C-alpha cells in the first residue's frame, strides 16, 4: 500500500502572543474621564456635597470671593488715597463674579493658569478681565492689593473648611448620632448581658450601651461646633511692610482684622507668611477623635450582630454573599470601619504636617491642604454607612433574653455585695462573701434554682433575702434604664 501522511491542521492566521508580563492593548480609561479615586467614582453620591466646598473648583471660587471682598473692603473704607465707595451695582457686579463661577469659569481660569503657571495669579487676572464692564478698569491695580498668595489661600481654605464642616460633615454626623439616640431610647429597658473581657458580666440594657456612645459622640460634636476658623491678611512675612510702604497713614492691622471678621472668621494677628494652621490641627484632631469613637461603636455593633443580638433586615434584591445565599453581611459597619481608618490616617497626617513650616514659609501645606476634602470625605462616607446600617437593624429580644437566662452566675456580684452589707449591719454568718461566691460561680454554670438555694441558705435578714430572691439576670440592671436617657 502506498504510504499516507497524517492529516495536517488547516492553516490559521498568525497571532503574535502577548509578551509575558505585559498588558494587551486596550481602550484608554483615562481618556474617558474615569475618576482615579473611589470618592469621586463609586461613592460620589455620598460625598458629592463636599465638592461645593473643598474641591479645586471650590477653592478657586473661594479665592474669587476673598479677592472680591478685599477689593470692596478697601474701596468701602477708602483705605487708599483716591478710592471712593463703589456703587451698589458695582458691588453686586463684583460679587456676581463669584456667584456666577461655574463650568465655563472653571475652564477659563484653568486656561489662564496654564499661561501664568500660578493659581492665585490666575484668579487675579480672571477678576481683572471683568472690571471694564463694571466701569472699574481704572481700579485693576486694586485687585490683590498688597497681598501675598497665602493671604488669599489661608482665608479661602478657612471659608471652605468652615462651610464643609457646618453644611456637610456636622449634619451627616448629627444624623448618624441621631440613629444611635433613637435606638438608645427604644432599647432603654431591654436587658442585655454585659461582657467584660469577653466574659459574661453584670447585665445592662442595650439602650444604656447605645447611650454611652451617644454621650461620647455628642461631646465631640460640641467641640467641633465651637471650633474657631482663623485667618490673616498681613503680607509676605506678616509685617504689613508693603502696605505701609504704599499707605503709611492707614491702620493696617485694623483693616486686616475687620476684613477677616467680615468673612466670618477669627482674626489671627501674628503670623509668618502663612496662617499657622493650628486651628486646622485642632479641628482635625476633634473630627478624628469622633471617628475613633464611632469606629469603636461599629466594632461593637458588628460583634453584637455576630452573636445574634441584632438581626439585619434584608434589603430587597440585595446579595449578601456570592455563594452563600443565606447570609446578610454587616457590610455597612465594616465599610464604615475602613473609611473611618482612612479618614483618620489623612486627618492625623494633616494635623501633624500643617503646624510646621520652615522659617517664614515653605510649601508643604499646599499639597497637604488639597487633601482635606479626601480626609473629610471618607468620614462622611462612613457616617452614611452607619446611618444606613442602623436603619437595617432589629433588636433580637429573644436572643438577649436567652443569653441572660443561661448566665445566672452574674448575680454572684449582687449576692456577695449584699452579704458585705449584712456583715456590716451585724448579721452573723456573712464571713468571706467574695470567696464563697467565687467557689459557687467561678468556672461553673449556675441556674436560677441553684442560686436561690444558695441565697436561702445564708440566713440573711428578710428584706435582703427577698431582694435577692426576686433578682434575675434580666432584672439585675441597676439604673441602666434611667441612665439611657442622660445623653
LUMBADREN-270562 format. One line per field, with one value per residue (C-alpha): y negated, x negated, z negated; residue in three letters; residue number from 0. Coordinates in pm, whole numbers, plus 50000, padded with zeros to 5 digits. Each point is the difference from the previous one (the first is absolute). Last residue first. Example, Ala and Ser with C-alpha at 12.3 -4.5 7.8 and 13.67 -1.06 7.14 Angstrom:
2
c2	[50106 | 50344]
c1	[48633 | 50137]
c3	[49286 | 49934]
roro	[ser | ala]
torlo	[1 | 0]
***
This chain:
487
c2	[43830 | 50067 | 50209 | 50339 | 49934 | 50050 | 50342 | 50101 | 49907 | 50349 | 50261 | 50318 | 50053 | 50218 | 50196 | 50073 | 49839 | 50066 | 50242 | 49735 | 49732 | 50246 | 50107 | 49639 | 49924 | 50319 | 49955 | 50257 | 50358 | 50100 | 50328 | 49832 | 49814 | 50320 | 50178 | 49698 | 50017 | 50375 | 49955 | 49714 | 50187 | 49990 | 50092 | 50043 | 49854 | 49770 | 50016 | 50177 | 49984 | 49633 | 49936 | 50139 | 49811 | 49669 | 50046 | 50094 | 49987 | 49917 | 50252 | 49752 | 49679 | 49695 | 49727 | 50003 | 50374 | 49938 | 49745 | 50242 | 50275 | 49762 | 49948 | 50377 | 50059 | 49718 | 50103 | 50363 | 49896 | 50048 | 50376 | 50004 | 50012 | 50211 | 49784 | 49692 | 50156 | 50112 | 49648 | 49844 | 50257 | 49946 | 49622 | 50013 | 49623 | 49911 | 49836 | 49871 | 49632 | 50022 | 50100 | 49708 | 49745 | 50182 | 50015 | 49631 | 49914 | 50207 | 49812 | 49669 | 50116 | 50108 | 49661 | 49809 | 50137 | 49970 | 49643 | 49904 | 50146 | 49670 | 49879 | 50233 | 49893 | 49636 | 50057 | 50126 | 49671 | 49837 | 49676 | 49761 | 50246 | 50351 | 50070 | 50232 | 50009 | 50132 | 50329 | 50158 | 49908 | 50089 | 50343 | 50069 | 49893 | 50219 | 50319 | 49910 | 49998 | 50330 | 50162 | 49856 | 50133 | 50350 | 50009 | 49858 | 50268 | 50268 | 49836 | 49982 | 50347 | 50183 | 50304 | 50145 | 50362 | 50273 | 49983 | 50130 | 49982 | 49633 | 49891 | 49751 | 49924 | 49720 | 50032 | 49877 | 49885 | 50254 | 49870 | 50088 | 50174 | 49857 | 50189 | 50297 | 50061 | 49861 | 49705 | 49899 | 50019 | 49778 | 49760 | 49990 | 49946 | 49726 | 49827 | 50011 | 49839 | 49732 | 49918 | 49989 | 49777 | 49753 | 49992 | 49939 | 49712 | 49849 | 50044 | 49855 | 49689 | 49940 | 50053 | 49758 | 49740 | 50027 | 49915 | 49736 | 49749 | 49980 | 49721 | 49997 | 49937 | 49770 | 49843 | 50311 | 49869 | 50236 | 50064 | 49883 | 49839 | 49657 | 50117 | 50041 | 49656 | 49828 | 50149 | 49912 | 49639 | 49975 | 50139 | 49760 | 49677 | 49788 | 49702 | 50192 | 50075 | 50164 | 50080 | 50077 | 50264 | 50144 | 50056 | 50128 | 50218 | 50352 | 50121 | 49944 | 49800 | 49958 | 50171 | 50260 | 50266 | 50221 | 50236 | 50051 | 50332 | 49993 | 50241 | 50241 | 50011 | 50044 | 50290 | 50165 | 49992 | 50134 | 50300 | 50095 | 49965 | 50188 | 50276 | 50046 | 49978 | 50307 | 50198 | 49864 | 50095 | 50358 | 50030 | 50111 | 50336 | 50058 | 50212 | 50294 | 50016 | 49814 | 49806 | 49845 | 50131 | 49858 | 50203 | 49788 | 49880 | 49786 | 49705 | 49721 | 50186 | 49744 | 49703 | 50126 | 50105 | 49648 | 49850 | 50227 | 49889 | 49639 | 50055 | 50077 | 49698 | 49773 | 50117 | 49941 | 49653 | 49925 | 50117 | 49821 | 49644 | 49905 | 50207 | 49925 | 49634 | 49956 | 50196 | 49784 | 49667 | 50091 | 50130 | 49675 | 49792 | 50189 | 49985 | 49629 | 49875 | 50298 | 49861 | 49682 | 49696 | 49628 | 49948 | 50325 | 49802 | 49631 | 49965 | 50063 | 49689 | 49800 | 50287 | 49947 | 49906 | 50332 | 50132 | 49894 | 50199 | 50346 | 50080 | 49889 | 50268 | 50279 | 49833 | 50014 | 50360 | 50099 | 49842 | 50229 | 50315 | 49928 | 50150 | 49665 | 50134 | 50334 | 49812 | 49786 | 50311 | 50148 | 49676 | 50018 | 50362 | 49941 | 49693 | 50197 | 50274 | 49760 | 49668 | 49793 | 49953 | 49881 | 49759 | 49898 | 49854 | 49746 | 49911 | 49954 | 49769 | 49804 | 49980 | 49876 | 49729 | 50026 | 49798 | 49765 | 50055 | 49715 | 50050 | 50364 | 50120 | 49857 | 50219 | 50126 | 50015 | 50213 | 50229 | 50034 | 50115 | 50228 | 50145 | 50070 | 50165 | 50214 | 50115 | 50069 | 50213 | 50175 | 50079 | 50129 | 50228 | 50120 | 50091 | 50190 | 50189 | 49918 | 49802 | 50092 | 50333 | 50092 | 50045 | 50289 | 50228 | 50270 | 49975 | 50022 | 50341 | 50207 | 49721 | 49670 | 50154 | 50320 | 49830 | 49997 | 49860 | 50120 | 49710 | 50222 | 49910 | 50157 | 50319 | 50058 | 50289 | 50306 | 50134 | 50308 | 49952 | 50120 | 50256 | 50269 | 49867 | 50010 | 50270 | 49895 | 50168 | 50145 | 50086 | 50368 | 50273 | 50316 | 50273 | 50276 | 50350 | 50273 | 50099 | 50299 | 50260 | 50197 | 50349]
c1	[52719 | 50175 | 50290 | 49827 | 49892 | 50361 | 50017 | 49658 | 50078 | 49924 | 50033 | 50056 | 50351 | 49900 | 49743 | 50275 | 50049 | 50305 | 49812 | 49735 | 50249 | 50190 | 49682 | 49906 | 50345 | 50007 | 49656 | 49764 | 49981 | 49756 | 50165 | 50284 | 49751 | 49820 | 50324 | 50106 | 49680 | 50042 | 50358 | 49915 | 49724 | 49629 | 49745 | 49662 | 49655 | 50031 | 50351 | 50028 | 49638 | 49980 | 50322 | 49844 | 49675 | 50179 | 50219 | 49715 | 50203 | 50371 | 50099 | 50137 | 50182 | 49833 | 50105 | 49646 | 50038 | 50337 | 49847 | 49720 | 50257 | 50192 | 49681 | 49939 | 50352 | 49997 | 49665 | 50106 | 50300 | 49782 | 50014 | 50353 | 49854 | 50222 | 50307 | 49813 | 49910 | 50359 | 50131 | 49755 | 50087 | 50374 | 49965 | 49827 | 49977 | 50054 | 49732 | 50035 | 50044 | 49679 | 49808 | 50130 | 49890 | 49672 | 49927 | 50074 | 49774 | 49722 | 50035 | 49986 | 49680 | 49845 | 50088 | 49852 | 49655 | 50049 | 50124 | 49697 | 49774 | 49922 | 49881 | 49702 | 49888 | 49975 | 49892 | 49656 | 49929 | 49757 | 50035 | 49846 | 49751 | 50093 | 50370 | 50149 | 50360 | 50128 | 49813 | 50115 | 50366 | 50003 | 49849 | 50252 | 50283 | 49871 | 49960 | 50317 | 50209 | 49856 | 50080 | 50351 | 50044 | 49898 | 50228 | 50293 | 49960 | 50015 | 50302 | 50192 | 49881 | 50171 | 50056 | 50344 | 49921 | 50244 | 49900 | 49649 | 49802 | 49977 | 50094 | 50252 | 50175 | 50258 | 50331 | 50208 | 49777 | 49990 | 50069 | 49699 | 50066 | 49823 | 49905 | 49905 | 49642 | 49854 | 50240 | 49881 | 49641 | 50075 | 50174 | 49695 | 49757 | 50221 | 50015 | 49624 | 49971 | 50244 | 49769 | 49705 | 50183 | 50096 | 49633 | 49905 | 50249 | 49854 | 49642 | 50094 | 50139 | 49700 | 49755 | 50203 | 49998 | 49623 | 49975 | 49731 | 50134 | 49716 | 49751 | 49912 | 50286 | 50129 | 50345 | 50211 | 50350 | 50292 | 50213 | 50341 | 49863 | 50063 | 49786 | 49705 | 50066 | 50039 | 49675 | 49796 | 50121 | 49928 | 49650 | 49955 | 50078 | 49942 | 49763 | 49704 | 50182 | 49771 | 49696 | 50230 | 50188 | 49682 | 49858 | 50322 | 49776 | 50141 | 49717 | 50144 | 50303 | 50243 | 50328 | 50074 | 50259 | 50120 | 50295 | 50101 | 50162 | 50302 | 50206 | 49706 | 49977 | 50376 | 49983 | 49733 | 50231 | 50280 | 49785 | 49928 | 50361 | 50135 | 49743 | 50105 | 50364 | 49964 | 49878 | 50290 | 50248 | 49876 | 50061 | 49747 | 49917 | 49699 | 49746 | 49973 | 49647 | 49854 | 49764 | 50316 | 50312 | 50334 | 50318 | 50281 | 50328 | 50219 | 50121 | 49827 | 50041 | 50221 | 49820 | 49650 | 50118 | 50119 | 49678 | 49792 | 50198 | 49952 | 49625 | 50000 | 50215 | 49789 | 49684 | 50151 | 50121 | 49655 | 49808 | 50196 | 50115 | 49799 | 49689 | 49985 | 50085 | 49718 | 49758 | 50075 | 49990 | 49673 | 49855 | 50079 | 49864 | 49672 | 49975 | 50057 | 49740 | 49787 | 49970 | 49840 | 50219 | 49919 | 50296 | 50129 | 50233 | 49947 | 49771 | 50308 | 50165 | 50000 | 50192 | 50284 | 50286 | 50168 | 49944 | 49636 | 49950 | 50064 | 49656 | 49840 | 50193 | 49851 | 49658 | 50000 | 50128 | 49718 | 49752 | 50138 | 49947 | 49654 | 49870 | 50104 | 50085 | 50147 | 50167 | 50191 | 50136 | 50108 | 50178 | 50190 | 50099 | 50113 | 50192 | 50183 | 50087 | 50125 | 49907 | 50318 | 50015 | 49641 | 49996 | 50349 | 49832 | 49822 | 50321 | 50187 | 49727 | 50011 | 50379 | 49997 | 49755 | 49644 | 49862 | 49722 | 49628 | 49763 | 49781 | 50014 | 50213 | 50321 | 50196 | 50232 | 49717 | 49770 | 50286 | 50132 | 49663 | 49949 | 50350 | 49916 | 49669 | 50154 | 50293 | 49780 | 49778 | 50313 | 50096 | 49648 | 50021 | 50342 | 49854 | 49716 | 50255 | 50056 | 50324 | 50256 | 49824 | 50083 | 50363 | 49892 | 49902 | 50268 | 50079 | 49631 | 49950 | 49902 | 49817 | 49889 | 49963 | 49867 | 49688 | 49867 | 50306 | 50086 | 49977 | 50025 | 49644 | 49876 | 50188 | 49802 | 50116 | 49780 | 49672 | 49888 | 49821 | 49643 | 49846 | 49956 | 50000 | 50347 | 49996 | 49984 | 50276 | 49929 | 50315 | 50088 | 49896 | 50204 | 49870 | 49810 | 50144 | 49743 | 49804 | 50078 | 49756 | 50117 | 50123]
c3	[42301 | 49668 | 50138 | 49996 | 49644 | 49886 | 50165 | 49870 | 49640 | 49865 | 50272 | 49796 | 50134 | 50295 | 49799 | 49750 | 49660 | 49786 | 49773 | 49944 | 49892 | 49780 | 49820 | 49930 | 49862 | 49790 | 49840 | 50147 | 49878 | 50277 | 50105 | 50183 | 50218 | 50099 | 50080 | 50211 | 50203 | 50061 | 50119 | 50232 | 50179 | 49925 | 50265 | 49844 | 50069 | 49702 | 49862 | 49667 | 49890 | 50101 | 49815 | 49680 | 50057 | 50049 | 49691 | 49764 | 49677 | 50006 | 49734 | 49747 | 50093 | 49842 | 50249 | 50144 | 50061 | 50170 | 50237 | 50086 | 50060 | 50228 | 50203 | 50017 | 50132 | 50256 | 50149 | 50012 | 50209 | 50309 | 49926 | 50141 | 50349 | 50224 | 49932 | 50117 | 50334 | 50051 | 49939 | 50247 | 50263 | 49948 | 50029 | 50339 | 50055 | 50365 | 50211 | 50357 | 49908 | 49795 | 50311 | 50203 | 49741 | 49943 | 50373 | 50050 | 49708 | 50155 | 50328 | 49813 | 49826 | 50329 | 50146 | 49706 | 50078 | 50376 | 49970 | 49793 | 50269 | 50175 | 49662 | 50006 | 50348 | 49895 | 49640 | 50102 | 50178 | 49760 | 49811 | 49746 | 49854 | 50110 | 49938 | 49739 | 49874 | 50333 | 50000 | 49675 | 50031 | 50368 | 49932 | 49725 | 50229 | 50282 | 49799 | 49812 | 50315 | 50117 | 49664 | 50002 | 50352 | 49896 | 49698 | 50198 | 50264 | 49731 | 49840 | 50325 | 50101 | 49716 | 50226 | 50058 | 50083 | 50104 | 50367 | 49942 | 50327 | 50102 | 49649 | 49868 | 50328 | 50001 | 50185 | 49710 | 49716 | 49718 | 49648 | 49788 | 49672 | 49698 | 49685 | 50219 | 49887 | 50324 | 50000 | 49653 | 50127 | 50299 | 49762 | 49777 | 50287 | 50144 | 49662 | 49967 | 50344 | 49888 | 49709 | 50238 | 50248 | 49726 | 49900 | 50364 | 50022 | 49683 | 50119 | 50338 | 49834 | 49777 | 50287 | 50211 | 49724 | 49980 | 50370 | 49939 | 50249 | 50246 | 50074 | 49630 | 49761 | 49725 | 50002 | 50079 | 50063 | 49941 | 50309 | 50121 | 50317 | 49846 | 49706 | 50236 | 50148 | 49666 | 49875 | 50309 | 50013 | 49628 | 50047 | 50293 | 49818 | 50309 | 50007 | 50139 | 50327 | 50259 | 49787 | 49709 | 50197 | 50146 | 49651 | 49841 | 49781 | 50055 | 50221 | 50348 | 49895 | 49711 | 50088 | 49730 | 49925 | 49719 | 49989 | 49637 | 49906 | 49769 | 50214 | 50015 | 49621 | 49971 | 50245 | 49785 | 49699 | 50219 | 50090 | 49640 | 49882 | 50301 | 49946 | 49637 | 50106 | 50220 | 49698 | 49794 | 50269 | 50015 | 49630 | 49741 | 49852 | 49772 | 50188 | 50239 | 50147 | 50299 | 49776 | 49861 | 50164 | 49899 | 50025 | 50135 | 49858 | 50232 | 49790 | 50193 | 50329 | 50178 | 49847 | 50076 | 50346 | 50075 | 49865 | 50223 | 50305 | 49893 | 49976 | 50372 | 50084 | 49780 | 50177 | 50344 | 49897 | 49851 | 50305 | 50272 | 49930 | 49694 | 50063 | 50371 | 49934 | 49750 | 50219 | 50303 | 49814 | 49828 | 50326 | 50178 | 49712 | 49998 | 50379 | 50047 | 49754 | 50104 | 50350 | 49869 | 49993 | 50018 | 50238 | 50149 | 50228 | 49930 | 50304 | 50223 | 49855 | 50324 | 50164 | 49755 | 50233 | 49926 | 50353 | 49967 | 49677 | 50138 | 50141 | 49675 | 49809 | 50212 | 49982 | 49618 | 50001 | 50236 | 49761 | 49730 | 50209 | 50135 | 50325 | 50149 | 50345 | 49895 | 49714 | 50250 | 50172 | 49667 | 49912 | 50326 | 49946 | 49643 | 50111 | 50266 | 49748 | 49737 | 49839 | 50009 | 49623 | 49991 | 50293 | 49885 | 49692 | 50220 | 50181 | 49673 | 49872 | 50326 | 49993 | 49642 | 50097 | 49879 | 49712 | 50102 | 50033 | 50086 | 49696 | 49890 | 49708 | 50140 | 49756 | 50273 | 50253 | 49785 | 49898 | 50356 | 50132 | 49700 | 50059 | 50364 | 49919 | 49723 | 50215 | 50302 | 49775 | 49874 | 50357 | 50059 | 49698 | 50115 | 50340 | 49834 | 49792 | 49632 | 49971 | 50264 | 50060 | 49640 | 50107 | 50229 | 49711 | 50004 | 50372 | 50087 | 49841 | 50304 | 50178 | 49850 | 49654 | 50157 | 50141 | 50355 | 50172 | 50354 | 50244 | 50309 | 50102 | 49676 | 50076 | 50319 | 50216 | 49997 | 50125 | 49809 | 49668 | 49962 | 49766 | 50264 | 50353 | 50157 | 50265 | 50363 | 50191 | 50347 | 50189 | 50002 | 50239 | 49989 | 49778 | 50176 | 50063 | 49942 | 50306 | 50220 | 50126 | 50297 | 49931]
roro	[unk | unk | unk | unk | unk | unk | unk | unk | unk | unk | unk | unk | unk | unk | unk | unk | unk | unk | unk | unk | unk | unk | unk | unk | unk | unk | unk | unk | unk | unk | unk | unk | unk | unk | unk | unk | unk | unk | unk | unk | unk | unk | unk | unk | unk | unk | unk | unk | unk | unk | unk | unk | unk | unk | unk | unk | unk | unk | unk | unk | unk | unk | unk | unk | unk | unk | unk | unk | unk | unk | unk | unk | unk | unk | unk | unk | unk | unk | unk | unk | unk | unk | unk | unk | unk | unk | unk | unk | unk | unk | unk | unk | unk | unk | unk | unk | unk | unk | unk | unk | unk | unk | unk | unk | unk | unk | unk | unk | unk | unk | unk | unk | unk | unk | unk | unk | unk | unk | unk | unk | unk | unk | unk | unk | unk | unk | unk | unk | unk | unk | unk | unk | unk | unk | unk | unk | unk | unk | unk | unk | unk | unk | unk | unk | unk | unk | unk | unk | unk | unk | unk | unk | unk | unk | unk | unk | unk | unk | unk | unk | unk | unk | unk | unk | unk | unk | unk | unk | unk | unk | unk | unk | unk | unk | unk | unk | unk | unk | unk | unk | unk | unk | unk | unk | unk | unk | unk | unk | unk | unk | unk | unk | unk | unk | unk | unk | unk | unk | unk | unk | unk | unk | unk | unk | unk | unk | unk | unk | unk | unk | unk | unk | unk | unk | unk | unk | unk | unk | unk | unk | unk | unk | unk | unk | unk | unk | unk | unk | unk | unk | unk | unk | unk | unk | unk | unk | unk | unk | unk | unk | unk | unk | unk | unk | unk | unk | unk | unk | unk | unk | unk | unk | unk | unk | unk | unk | unk | unk | unk | unk | unk | unk | unk | unk | unk | unk | unk | unk | unk | unk | unk | unk | unk | unk | unk | unk | unk | unk | unk | unk | unk | unk | unk | unk | unk | unk | unk | unk | unk | unk | unk | unk | unk | unk | unk | unk | unk | unk | unk | unk | unk | unk | unk | unk | unk | unk | unk | unk | unk | unk | unk | unk | unk | unk | unk | unk | unk | unk | unk | unk | unk | unk | unk | unk | unk | unk | unk | unk | unk | unk | unk | unk | unk | unk | unk | unk | unk | unk | unk | unk | unk | unk | unk | unk | unk | unk | unk | unk | unk | unk | unk | unk | unk | unk | unk | unk | unk | unk | unk | unk | unk | unk | unk | unk | unk | unk | unk | unk | unk | unk | unk | unk | unk | unk | unk | unk | unk | unk | unk | unk | unk | unk | unk | unk | unk | unk | unk | unk | unk | unk | unk | unk | unk | unk | unk | unk | unk | unk | unk | unk | unk | unk | unk | unk | unk | unk | unk | unk | unk | unk | unk | unk | unk | unk | unk | unk | unk | unk | unk | unk | unk | unk | unk | unk | unk | unk | unk | unk | unk | unk | unk | unk | unk | unk | unk | unk | unk | unk | unk | unk | unk | unk | unk | unk | unk | unk | unk | unk | unk | unk | unk | unk | unk | unk | unk | unk | unk | unk | unk | unk | unk | unk | unk | unk | unk | unk | unk | unk | unk | unk | unk | unk | unk | unk | unk | unk | unk | unk | unk | unk | unk | unk | unk | unk | unk | unk | unk]
torlo	[486 | 485 | 484 | 483 | 482 | 481 | 480 | 479 | 478 | 477 | 476 | 475 | 474 | 473 | 472 | 471 | 470 | 469 | 468 | 467 | 466 | 465 | 464 | 463 | 462 | 461 | 460 | 459 | 458 | 457 | 456 | 455 | 454 | 453 | 452 | 451 | 450 | 449 | 448 | 447 | 446 | 445 | 444 | 443 | 442 | 441 | 440 | 439 | 438 | 437 | 436 | 435 | 434 | 433 | 432 | 431 | 430 | 429 | 428 | 427 | 426 | 425 | 424 | 423 | 422 | 421 | 420 | 419 | 418 | 417 | 416 | 415 | 414 | 413 | 412 | 411 | 410 | 409 | 408 | 407 | 406 | 405 | 404 | 403 | 402 | 401 | 400 | 399 | 398 | 397 | 396 | 395 | 394 | 393 | 392 | 391 | 390 | 389 | 388 | 387 | 386 | 385 | 384 | 383 | 382 | 381 | 380 | 379 | 378 | 377 | 376 | 375 | 374 | 373 | 372 | 371 | 370 | 369 | 368 | 367 | 366 | 365 | 364 | 363 | 362 | 361 | 360 | 359 | 358 | 357 | 356 | 355 | 354 | 353 | 352 | 351 | 350 | 349 | 348 | 347 | 346 | 345 | 344 | 343 | 342 | 341 | 340 | 339 | 338 | 337 | 336 | 335 | 334 | 333 | 332 | 331 | 330 | 329 | 328 | 327 | 326 | 325 | 324 | 323 | 322 | 321 | 320 | 319 | 318 | 317 | 316 | 315 | 314 | 313 | 312 | 311 | 310 | 309 | 308 | 307 | 306 | 305 | 304 | 303 | 302 | 301 | 300 | 299 | 298 | 297 | 296 | 295 | 294 | 293 | 292 | 291 | 290 | 289 | 288 | 287 | 286 | 285 | 284 | 283 | 282 | 281 | 280 | 279 | 278 | 277 | 276 | 275 | 274 | 273 | 272 | 271 | 270 | 269 | 268 | 267 | 266 | 265 | 264 | 263 | 262 | 261 | 260 | 259 | 258 | 257 | 256 | 255 | 254 | 253 | 252 | 251 | 250 | 249 | 248 | 247 | 246 | 245 | 244 | 243 | 242 | 241 | 240 | 239 | 238 | 237 | 236 | 235 | 234 | 233 | 232 | 231 | 230 | 229 | 228 | 227 | 226 | 225 | 224 | 223 | 222 | 221 | 220 | 219 | 218 | 217 | 216 | 215 | 214 | 213 | 212 | 211 | 210 | 209 | 208 | 207 | 206 | 205 | 204 | 203 | 202 | 201 | 200 | 199 | 198 | 197 | 196 | 195 | 194 | 193 | 192 | 191 | 190 | 189 | 188 | 187 | 186 | 185 | 184 | 183 | 182 | 181 | 180 | 179 | 178 | 177 | 176 | 175 | 174 | 173 | 172 | 171 | 170 | 169 | 168 | 167 | 166 | 165 | 164 | 163 | 162 | 161 | 160 | 159 | 158 | 157 | 156 | 155 | 154 | 153 | 152 | 151 | 150 | 149 | 148 | 147 | 146 | 145 | 144 | 143 | 142 | 141 | 140 | 139 | 138 | 137 | 136 | 135 | 134 | 133 | 132 | 131 | 130 | 129 | 128 | 127 | 126 | 125 | 124 | 123 | 122 | 121 | 120 | 119 | 118 | 117 | 116 | 115 | 114 | 113 | 112 | 111 | 110 | 109 | 108 | 107 | 106 | 105 | 104 | 103 | 102 | 101 | 100 | 99 | 98 | 97 | 96 | 95 | 94 | 93 | 92 | 91 | 90 | 89 | 88 | 87 | 86 | 85 | 84 | 83 | 82 | 81 | 80 | 79 | 78 | 77 | 76 | 75 | 74 | 73 | 72 | 71 | 70 | 69 | 68 | 67 | 66 | 65 | 64 | 63 | 62 | 61 | 60 | 59 | 58 | 57 | 56 | 55 | 54 | 53 | 52 | 51 | 50 | 49 | 48 | 47 | 46 | 45 | 44 | 43 | 42 | 41 | 40 | 39 | 38 | 37 | 36 | 35 | 34 | 33 | 32 | 31 | 30 | 29 | 28 | 27 | 26 | 25 | 24 | 23 | 22 | 21 | 20 | 19 | 18 | 17 | 16 | 15 | 14 | 13 | 12 | 11 | 10 | 9 | 8 | 7 | 6 | 5 | 4 | 3 | 2 | 1 | 0]
***
